[in-house]
Amino acid sequence: MRVRVLYHDHCFDGAASAAFFSRFVRDKFYPSADFAYTGMMHTPAQTWDETVFDGDVNAIVDFKYAPSERLTWWFDHHQSAFLTPEDAEQFRSAQKPWHFFDPNIRSCTKFIAQVAAEKFGFQAPDLKELVEWADIVDGAQYRDAQEAVDIALPATKLVLVIEGAKGSDIVHHIIRLMQRERLEAIANDTKVQQLFQPLYEQHLKTKELIRQVSHYDRGVVFFDLVDHGLEGYNKFIPYYLHPESVYTVSVLIASFRTKISVGSNPWVQGELKHNLASICERYGGGGHSRVGAISLPPGAVDEARRVAAEIVAELRA
């Protein structure tokens, strides 16, 4: 038997969700199964291809719902979990017993752990650290921006590698280790360390670059990384550099999309005026109330800059 697990790629919570889910269903349902992993990324005009569901059991964790009869398990916690209203209605009407959705929970890993315990009686005390750190990372519950940006703790080192690595091989390696190992042991793994060192050096350069190109005005930090060849950055750098800021908007490019990232300062007290997922949904994106993103086609730089400017103006107003 093969279990195919599709997860949010290059995301700590996505990897941790895949790891906890795998441990849960292997121990509870499929002890002799082979597990295969597919990382999913948000793309423009996203659709589901039925060929990705090639397992005897197919699961999606920490990613959008697929209205496929071949989908066995689904866990997600994003406000923008459905590609279409029809998908949302199909989920509600089908009421499949192994499909779970809660947009009010901070991390998908914690959501899976709670459902596994409450509905299936599954406990994994040795994965408590993994669940706690997935909740910290995905819920932006670091003590302060410096803890998130210094990259000194095992979990933050793994965040850097998972988010910054090219391809998914190392993420799959980490997912398999996460099912049994503590985070410190995983961070010290030889394959992980080989990638960590150059990624950390790039992180320091990126922090200095954002210091130079970011512009703060009326609560919003904006920067454009299109001309600098960066596909990503530590999302807490803007708040480390501009602790007075409330929101961040940035534009960057990757091989498969042009991306607008929209975030909020986790250390700002009180309720925020804007739901960032709702703003991003107007442009075909989505996310959570405090963080979201929009994916446009590759090369759509002018369009991305126009959209970013509109969002910046709305947030500053």
C-alpha positions in Angstrom: 0.0 0.0 0.0 1.2 3.5 -0.8 0.0 6.7 1.0 0.5 9.8 -1.0 0.8 13.0 1.2 0.5 16.3 -0.5 1.6 19.2 1.7 2.4 22.9 1.6 6.0 22.9 0.3 8.8 25.1 1.6 6.8 25.8 4.8 7.7 24.6 8.3 4.0 24.0 9.2 3.5 22.2 5.9 6.4 19.9 6.6 5.5 19.4 10.2 1.9 18.7 9.2 3.1 16.0 6.7 5.3 14.5 9.4 2.7 14.4 12.2 0.0 13.1 9.8 2.3 10.4 8.6 3.1 9.3 12.1 -0.6 9.3 13.1 -2.0 7.3 10.2 1.0 4.9 10.1 0.6 4.0 13.7 -3.2 4.0 13.7 -4.3 2.8 10.2 -1.5 1.8 7.8 1.5 0.2 9.7 3.0 -1.4 6.6 2.4 1.4 4.0 5.0 3.2 2.0 4.7 7.0 2.3 5.4 9.3 -0.7 5.4 13.1 -0.5 4.5 15.8 -3.0 5.1 19.5 -2.2 2.5 21.9 -3.4 3.0 25.6 -4.1 0.4 28.3 -4.7 0.4 29.2 -8.4 -1.7 31.6 -10.7 -5.0 30.1 -11.8 -4.4 27.0 -9.6 -6.3 23.8 -10.4 -6.0 20.2 -9.3 -4.7 17.5 -11.6 -6.2 14.1 -10.7 -2.9 12.4 -11.6 -1.4 13.7 -8.3 -3.7 11.4 -6.4 -1.8 8.2 -7.3 -1.8 6.5 -3.9 -4.0 3.8 -2.5 -4.6 6.5 0.2 -4.3 10.2 -0.7 -4.0 13.1 1.7 -3.7 16.8 1.6 -2.4 18.7 4.6 -2.0 22.4 5.1 -3.1 23.1 1.5 -6.3 23.8 -0.5 -9.2 21.4 -0.8 -9.5 19.2 -3.8 -13.0 18.0 -4.8 -11.7 14.6 -5.8 -13.2 11.2 -5.1 -9.7 9.9 -4.6 -8.9 12.3 -1.7 -9.0 10.2 1.5 -7.8 12.7 4.1 -7.8 16.5 4.2 -6.6 18.9 6.9 -6.4 22.7 6.4 -6.7 25.9 8.5 -6.5 28.7 5.9 -9.3 31.1 5.4 -8.8 30.7 1.7 -8.9 26.9 1.7 -11.2 26.5 -1.3 -10.4 27.3 -4.9 -14.1 28.0 -5.8 -17.4 28.4 -4.0 -18.5 25.2 -5.6 -15.5 23.4 -3.9 -16.6 24.8 -0.5 -20.2 23.7 -1.1 -19.0 20.2 -2.1 -17.0 19.9 1.1 -19.9 21.0 3.3 -22.4 18.8 1.6 -20.2 15.7 1.3 -19.3 15.7 5.1 -16.7 13.1 4.6 -15.5 11.7 8.0 -11.8 12.2 7.3 -11.9 15.7 5.9 -11.3 18.4 8.5 -11.2 22.2 8.3 -10.8 24.9 10.9 -9.7 28.4 9.9 -9.6 29.6 13.5 -6.6 27.5 14.5 -3.0 28.8 14.1 -1.2 25.8 12.7 -2.3 22.8 10.7 0.1 20.6 12.7 -1.6 21.4 15.9 -5.0 21.0 14.2 -4.0 17.4 13.1 -2.7 16.6 16.5 -6.0 17.8 18.2 -8.2 15.9 15.7 -6.0 12.7 16.0 -6.3 12.8 19.8 -10.0 13.8 20.1 -11.5 11.7 17.3 -9.1 8.8 17.0 -7.5 8.5 20.5 -4.0 9.0 19.0 -1.2 10.6 21.2 2.4 11.2 20.3 4.1 12.7 23.3 7.5 12.6 21.7 6.2 15.0 19.0 5.0 17.6 21.5 8.0 19.8 20.6 7.2 19.6 16.9 3.6 20.6 17.4 4.5 23.5 19.7 7.1 24.9 17.3 4.8 24.5 14.3 2.3 26.6 16.3 5.0 29.2 17.1 6.3 29.4 13.6 3.0 29.5 11.7 1.2 31.6 14.3 4.2 34.1 14.5 4.4 33.5 18.2 8.1 34.2 18.6 9.1 36.1 21.7 10.2 39.0 19.5 11.5 39.8 16.0 15.1 39.2 17.0 14.4 35.5 18.0 12.8 35.0 14.5 15.6 36.7 12.6 18.7 35.6 14.5 18.3 31.9 13.4 19.9 30.6 16.6 17.4 27.9 17.6 17.0 24.5 16.0 13.5 25.3 14.9 14.5 28.6 13.2 17.4 26.8 11.5 15.0 24.3 10.0 12.6 27.1 9.0 15.5 28.6 7.0 16.4 25.4 5.3 12.8 24.4 4.5 11.9 27.8 3.1 15.2 28.4 1.3 16.1 25.1 -0.2 15.9 24.5 -4.0 13.7 21.6 -4.8 11.8 19.3 -2.3 14.3 16.5 -1.6 15.7 18.0 1.6 12.1 18.8 2.7 11.1 15.2 2.3 14.2 14.1 4.2 13.2 16.5 7.0 9.6 15.3 7.0 10.8 11.7 7.5 13.2 12.8 10.4 10.4 14.9 12.0 8.3 11.7 12.6 10.8 10.4 15.2 13.6 12.8 15.9 13.9 16.0 18.1 14.4 19.3 16.3 18.0 19.7 17.5 19.0 16.4 16.0 17.3 17.2 12.7 19.0 20.7 12.6 22.4 18.9 13.2 21.8 16.3 10.5 24.6 16.3 7.9 22.4 17.0 4.9 20.6 19.8 6.7 23.8 21.4 7.8 25.2 21.3 4.3 22.4 23.5 3.2 22.0 25.6 6.3 25.4 27.3 6.2 25.1 28.9 2.7 21.5 29.8 3.3 22.4 31.5 6.6 25.0 33.6 4.8 22.4 34.6 2.2 20.0 35.4 5.0 22.5 37.9 6.5 22.9 39.5 3.1 19.1 39.6 2.5 18.6 41.3 5.9 21.1 44.1 4.8 19.5 44.4 1.4 16.0 44.8 2.9 17.4 47.4 5.2 18.6 49.3 2.2 15.6 49.0 -0.1 12.6 49.0 2.3 10.6 52.2 2.8 8.4 52.8 5.8 5.5 55.3 5.8 2.3 55.5 7.8 2.5 52.0 9.4 3.5 50.1 6.2 6.8 48.8 5.1 7.2 48.3 1.3 10.0 46.8 -0.7 10.5 45.4 -4.2 13.0 42.6 -4.7 12.3 41.9 -8.3 15.6 43.3 -9.5 17.7 41.4 -6.9 17.0 37.8 -7.8 15.6 36.7 -4.5 12.7 34.3 -4.4 12.1 34.6 -0.7 13.1 36.1 2.6 12.6 35.7 6.4 9.2 37.5 6.8 10.1 38.9 10.2 13.1 41.0 8.9 10.8 44.0 8.1 9.6 44.1 11.7 13.1 43.6 13.0 14.2 46.7 11.0 11.0 48.7 11.5 9.5 47.7 14.8 7.0 50.5 14.6 5.5 49.1 11.5 2.0 47.4 11.3 2.0 45.9 7.8 4.5 44.8 5.2 4.0 44.5 1.4 6.7 43.1 -0.9 7.1 42.1 -4.5 9.4 39.3 -5.7 9.7 36.8 -8.5 10.3 33.0 -8.8 10.5 30.7 -11.8 6.8 29.8 -11.6 5.2 33.0 -10.4 5.4 36.7 -9.6 4.4 37.1 -5.9 3.0 39.9 -3.7 3.5 39.1 0.0 1.3 40.9 2.5 2.0 40.5 6.3 1.3 42.1 9.6 3.6 42.8 12.6 2.9 40.0 15.2 4.0 42.3 18.1 1.5 45.0 17.4 -1.0 45.2 20.2 -4.8 45.1 19.6 -7.0 44.1 16.7 -5.8 45.0 13.2 -8.0 47.1 10.9 -7.6 44.9 7.9 -8.1 41.2 7.1 -5.2 40.5 4.8 -6.6 37.2 3.4 -9.7 39.1 2.3 -7.6 41.8 0.6 -5.5 39.1 -1.2 -8.6 37.2 -2.2 -9.8 40.2 -4.3 -6.7 39.7 -6.5 -6.9 35.9 -6.6 -4.7 35.2 -3.6 -5.5 34.3 0.0 -4.1 33.2 3.3 -4.9 34.1 6.9 -6.3 37.3 8.4 -2.9 38.5 9.5 -0.8 37.2 6.5 -1.6 36.6 2.8 -0.1 36.4 -0.6 -1.0 36.7 -4.3 0.5 34.7 -7.1 0.6 36.1 -10.6 2.0 34.6 -13.8 5.8 34.6 -14.3 6.8 37.9 -15.8 3.8 39.8 -14.6 6.0 42.3 -12.8 4.1 45.5 -13.9 0.8 44.0 -12.8 2.4 42.9 -9.4 3.7 46.3 -8.8 0.4 47.9 -9.6 -1.5 45.5 -7.2 1.1 46.0 -4.5 0.8 49.8 -4.8 -3.0 49.5 -4.4 -2.7 47.4 -1.3 -0.1 49.7 0.2 -2.4 52.7 -0.4 -5.3 50.9 1.2 -3.3 49.8 4.3 -1.8 53.3 4.7 -5.2 54.9 4.5 
